[in-house]
Amino acid sequence: MVLEAYVSIKAIIFDYGNVISLPQDPQVLDELAKKAGADRLLFESLLWSTRKEYDRGTISVQEYYKNLFSRLAVTVDDKTMDEMITMDLESWKNINTGTTALMDDVKRAGYILGILSNIPHDFLSWARKSVPVFTLAQVGLFSCEVGLIKPEPEIYQALISRCGVEAEELVFFDDNPDNIRSAASMGIHAFLWKSPEDARRELLSLGVGL
């Protein structure tokens, strides 16, 4: 801890889902599973396990959902699929104002502000138009644009290069433990996201006063 107090932090990076955004309402997943005629737990498991290439930007949202339905062994008409896509995307549009206030403070204090997220093309297009911190941030690294996804080490190396800093000068917040472990293995100060208040305490432990 004594050494950490003398770390020179230059860049502070935030994930989007469950960090900048509020968590997805569980009732949305209940309704999505119901529309698909699938078991709720199986639906949620496959929803995330089949998402990688969608986030990487190599398949469309329609291809992603058709693959999901195939894995679930269900048949869903196009109208219902479109309704499910809209519900899913809309459920991630609720912003954590405590996080955005923290990000504003980071930028005002003179640190490089960044966003690193596994995010598909269609949702990124909405976020850039509708979430002010997406234009506030000096660095935005998004899976669909670089063909890399967390927790692949290459995406963290790309982040370090994009920020123009050393790994130990960078702080990253994410809600996924696998992503945190991978970032930490690259020398980044990586913290599992709990709340904006907790993040402020973690930053203070590194000498970042906001």
Buried (B, 14 or more C-beta within 10 A) or exposed (E): EEEEEEBEBBBBBBBBBBBBBBEBEEEBBEBBBEBBEBEBEEBBEBBEEBBBBBBBBEBEBEEBBBBBBEBBEEEBEEEBBBBBBEBBBEBBEEBBEBBBEBBBBBBEEEBBBBBBBBBBBBBBEBBEEEBEBBEBBBBBBBBBEBEBBBBBEEBBEBBBEBBEBEBBBBBBBBBBEEBBEBBBEBBBBBBBBEEBEEBBEBBEBBEBEB
